[in-house]
């Protein structure tokens, strides 16, 4: 079933699997595709991933070709058991074990010094490899059945919002991959936290479902890479996916408005009028608390400010929904960049190309 990806259109098999009643025969079918060097998109608890055999350079290259992903953007390797790590790494520092015990399986990726078995294509030429143990039942079953570590970045075209629904994957990758497992929605909604523990102080390279506050309870001091806060020039190969390139962008231009909530609402109303006077079609990203304050626009709430988890789960879905409209400008409220809100704002700022207006 495997073929030349992104050069000749291929048949993509859509495999529907009920997460509450997993059909092992369908899992076996998808595992066989992976073992034959093919590509399979599948759900994880964070977002949908596009998987291939992490130890097969030719299979890994198909991921990059299908997504249009730059080759110097490293991939995350997915496993299901602690012992799966040992062939992939030089060693596991003692300080990593409490983190693994607390947060695996789950939305946390840890960077290790890699072994020689890890292909250059996975690590983008770095001496490190990023490893995660997902908790989603379909992901776990698929990796176990395949019996190999699975490389799996988000299952979207490079630069587009990450997919949290099978429909998103089908829209982006149908005809470019061998199979897509339709297994319901991802519940976290943003990609995993990436933690580099190679230095004296653990550093978050990408915020996600495991927050800085959660990590500090186990590790004490945890630092944050400067690239998370804003655009920085990264001249060397990035150690984590999402550090160097524009990501998560819908077709329309996104502008974030930051500040006091009442002033933010008023600023968005003012900007909306200005853009509409310039014959621009405007959409608004807001929250449940403010949705009734806007009128005469395509208005979408990403969730409640009292539930940052709901905002994280809805962000990419809402960005993709705007692609189904004819809006040219999206004006977005900001949210508090604490706990998982930090991951939300990291993704939103990247979607906006760091175009931020202060509400004063």
C-alpha positions in Angstrom: 0.0 0.0 0.0 2.9 2.3 0.6 4.0 4.5 -2.3 5.8 7.6 -3.4 4.5 10.3 -1.1 3.7 13.9 -2.3 4.9 13.1 -5.8 2.2 10.8 -7.0 -1.2 10.9 -5.3 -1.9 7.7 -3.5 -4.9 6.0 -2.0 -5.3 6.9 1.6 -7.3 4.4 3.7 -9.6 6.0 6.3 -9.8 3.6 9.3 -12.5 4.4 11.8 -11.8 3.1 15.3 -14.0 3.6 18.4 -11.7 4.6 21.2 -14.1 3.0 23.7 -14.2 -0.3 21.8 -11.0 -0.7 19.9 -11.1 -3.2 17.0 -7.7 -5.0 17.3 -7.9 -6.2 13.7 -7.9 -2.6 12.4 -5.0 -1.7 14.7 -3.1 -4.7 13.3 -3.8 -3.5 9.8 -2.4 -0.1 10.5 0.6 -1.6 12.4 1.4 -3.6 9.3 1.5 -0.5 7.2 4.0 1.0 9.6 6.1 -2.1 9.6 6.2 -2.0 5.8 7.6 1.5 5.8 4.3 3.3 5.3 2.7 6.3 7.0 -0.3 6.3 9.4 -1.9 9.3 11.0 -3.5 8.5 14.4 -5.0 10.3 17.4 -3.0 11.1 20.5 -4.2 13.0 23.6 -2.5 16.1 22.4 -3.2 16.4 18.7 -3.2 13.9 15.8 0.2 12.6 14.8 1.6 11.4 11.5 3.5 8.2 12.2 6.3 6.2 10.6 8.9 3.7 11.8 11.4 5.9 13.6 14.2 3.5 12.8 13.6 3.5 9.0 15.1 6.6 7.4 13.1 6.1 4.2 9.9 5.9 6.1 10.8 9.0 8.2 11.5 10.9 5.0 7.9 10.2 3.9 6.7 12.2 6.9 8.6 15.3 5.8 7.4 14.9 2.2 3.8 14.5 3.2 3.8 17.5 5.5 6.1 19.7 3.5 8.2 19.9 6.6 11.7 21.4 6.7 14.3 18.7 7.1 16.1 20.5 10.0 13.0 20.4 12.2 13.4 17.3 14.5 10.8 14.7 15.2 9.4 13.2 18.4 9.7 9.5 18.9 6.7 7.8 20.6 7.1 4.7 22.8 4.8 2.8 25.2 7.2 1.3 27.8 10.2 2.7 29.8 12.4 -0.1 28.5 11.7 1.1 25.0 13.9 4.1 25.7 17.2 2.3 26.3 18.1 1.4 22.7 17.4 5.0 21.6 19.5 6.9 24.1 23.1 7.0 25.4 21.8 7.0 29.0 18.9 8.2 31.2 20.1 10.7 33.8 19.0 9.8 37.3 17.2 13.1 37.6 14.9 12.2 34.7 13.3 9.2 36.5 11.0 11.2 38.8 9.7 13.2 35.8 9.0 10.0 33.9 7.3 8.4 36.9 5.1 11.5 37.4 4.2 12.5 33.9 4.4 9.4 31.6 2.3 8.4 29.9 1.1 11.9 29.0 1.7 15.1 27.1 5.4 15.5 28.0 8.4 15.0 25.6 11.9 14.7 27.1 15.1 15.3 25.2 17.9 12.8 25.7 21.4 12.2 24.2 20.6 9.8 21.3 22.2 6.5 20.5 23.6 5.6 17.0 20.4 3.6 16.2 18.4 6.8 15.8 18.5 8.0 12.2 19.9 11.4 11.2 16.4 12.2 9.8 14.8 12.0 13.2 17.3 14.3 15.0 17.9 16.7 12.2 21.6 16.1 12.7 21.6 16.8 16.4 23.1 14.6 19.1 19.8 14.5 20.9 16.4 12.7 20.4 13.0 13.8 21.7 10.9 11.0 23.2 7.3 10.8 24.4 5.0 8.1 25.9 1.4 9.0 24.8 -1.6 8.0 26.9 -4.3 7.8 24.2 -5.6 4.3 24.0 -5.4 4.1 20.2 -1.9 5.5 20.0 -0.8 3.0 22.7 -2.4 0.0 21.0 -0.9 1.0 17.6 2.7 1.4 18.9 2.5 -1.8 20.8 1.1 -3.8 17.9 3.8 -2.3 15.5 6.5 -3.3 18.0 8.7 -0.3 16.9 9.2 3.3 18.1 7.0 5.6 16.0 8.2 9.0 14.8 5.1 11.3 14.8 4.9 15.1 14.4 1.5 16.7 14.1 -0.6 15.3 11.2 -1.0 18.6 9.3 0.5 20.4 6.4 3.5 22.3 7.8 2.6 25.7 9.0 -1.2 25.1 9.4 -3.0 24.7 12.7 -2.4 21.3 14.3 -5.2 18.8 13.9 -7.4 17.8 16.8 -10.0 16.0 14.7 -9.7 13.3 12.0 -11.5 15.7 9.6 -8.5 18.1 9.9 -6.1 15.3 9.0 -8.2 14.2 6.0 -8.4 17.7 4.7 -4.6 18.2 4.9 -3.1 14.8 4.2 -5.6 12.7 2.2 -3.7 11.4 -0.9 -0.3 12.0 0.8 -0.3 9.2 3.4 -1.1 5.6 3.5 -3.8 5.6 6.2 -5.6 7.9 8.6 -7.1 6.5 11.8 -10.3 8.4 12.6 -10.5 8.0 16.4 -12.4 10.9 17.8 -11.1 14.3 19.1 -7.8 14.9 20.9 -8.7 16.2 24.4 -5.6 18.3 25.4 -5.6 20.2 22.1 -2.0 21.6 22.1 1.1 19.6 21.5 3.2 18.1 24.2 5.5 20.1 26.5 9.1 19.6 25.4 11.6 19.5 28.3 15.4 19.6 27.9 17.2 18.1 30.9 20.7 18.1 29.4 21.7 21.2 31.3 22.1 22.0 35.0 18.6 23.6 35.1 15.7 21.8 33.2 14.4 24.0 30.4 11.1 24.0 28.7 11.6 24.4 24.9 7.9 24.2 24.1 5.0 24.7 26.6 2.1 22.2 26.5 -0.2 20.1 28.7 2.4 19.6 31.4 2.9 23.1 32.7 5.9 24.8 34.2 4.2 24.8 37.6 3.6 21.0 37.4 7.2 20.4 36.5 8.5 22.6 39.3 6.7 20.5 41.9 8.9 17.6 40.9 12.1 19.3 39.8 12.3 22.6 41.7 13.7 25.3 39.4 12.6 25.1 35.7 13.6 27.7 33.1 11.9 28.6 29.9 13.6 29.0 26.5 13.5 32.7 25.4 12.0 31.6 22.0 8.7 30.8 23.8 8.2 34.5 24.8 8.7 35.9 21.3 10.5 35.6 18.0 14.2 35.0 18.1 16.7 34.2 15.4 17.7 30.5 15.7 20.8 30.0 13.6 21.5 26.4 14.6 19.2 23.5 14.2 16.3 23.7 16.7 16.3 21.1 19.5 12.5 21.0 19.6 9.8 21.0 17.0 8.1 24.4 16.6 11.1 26.5 17.7 12.2 27.9 14.4 9.4 28.0 11.9 6.0 29.8 11.6 3.2 27.5 12.8 -0.5 27.2 13.4 -1.5 29.9 11.0 -4.9 30.1 9.4 -5.4 31.7 5.9 -6.5 35.0 7.4 -4.1 37.4 9.2 -4.3 37.0 13.0 -3.8 40.0 15.3 -3.7 39.6 19.1 -5.0 42.3 21.3 -3.5 42.3 24.8 -4.4 44.2 28.0 -7.3 44.8 30.4 -10.2 42.8 29.3 -12.7 45.7 29.0 -10.1 47.7 27.1 -9.3 44.7 24.9 -13.0 44.4 23.9 -13.2 48.1 23.1 -10.0 48.0 21.1 -11.2 45.0 19.1 -14.5 46.9 18.3 -12.5 49.9 17.2 -10.1 47.9 15.0 -13.1 46.0 13.5 -14.7 49.2 12.3 -11.4 50.5 10.9 -10.8 47.3 8.9 -14.4 47.1 7.7 -14.2 50.7 6.5 -11.2 49.5 4.5 -13.4 46.8 3.0 -11.8 43.9 5.0 -13.9 41.0 6.3 -13.2 40.6 10.0 -13.5 37.6 12.4 -13.2 37.7 16.2 -11.7 35.2 18.6 -13.1 35.7 22.0 -14.1 33.8 25.2 -17.4 32.7 26.7 -17.3 35.7 29.0 -17.1 38.3 26.2 -18.9 36.7 23.2 -22.1 38.7 23.8 -20.1 42.0 23.7 -19.5 41.7 19.9 -22.0 42.0 17.0 -22.1 41.8 13.2 -19.0 39.7 12.7 -18.0 36.0 12.5 -17.4 35.6 16.2 -16.0 32.4 17.8 -15.4 31.6 21.4 -12.4 29.4 22.3 -13.8 28.6 25.7 -14.1 30.0 29.2 -11.4 32.0 31.0 -12.4 30.0 34.0 -11.3 26.8 32.2 -8.0 27.3 30.5 -8.1 23.6 29.5 -11.2 24.3 27.4 -9.4 27.1 25.6 -6.4 24.8 24.8 -8.7 22.1 23.5 -10.6 24.5 21.2 -7.8 26.8 19.9 -6.7 24.9 16.8 -10.3 23.8 16.0 -11.4 27.5 16.0 -8.4 28.6 13.8 -9.3 25.9 11.3 -13.0 26.9 11.4 -12.0 30.4 10.2 -10.5 28.8 7.1 -14.0 27.8 6.1 -15.1 31.5 6.1 -14.1 34.4 3.9 -12.6 36.5 6.7 -9.3 38.3 5.9 -8.5 39.6 9.4 -8.9 37.7 12.7 -8.8 39.9 15.8 -8.1 37.7 18.9 -8.3 38.4 22.6 -5.3 37.2 24.6 -5.6 34.9 27.6 -3.5 34.8 30.8 -0.2 33.1 30.0 -0.1 31.0 33.1 -0.3 27.2 33.4 -1.6 25.8 30.1 -2.5 29.4 29.1 1.2 29.8 28.4 1.0 27.0 25.7 -2.2 28.7 24.3 -0.5 32.1 24.0 2.7 30.5 22.5 0.6 28.9 19.7 -1.6 32.0 19.2 1.4 34.3 18.9 3.0 32.0 16.4 -0.3 31.9 14.4 -0.3 35.7 14.5 3.4 36.0 13.5 3.8 37.9 16.8 1.5 40.7 15.6 0.3 42.1 18.9 -1.5 45.3 19.7 -1.7 46.7 23.3 -5.2 47.8 24.4 -4.7 51.1 26.2 
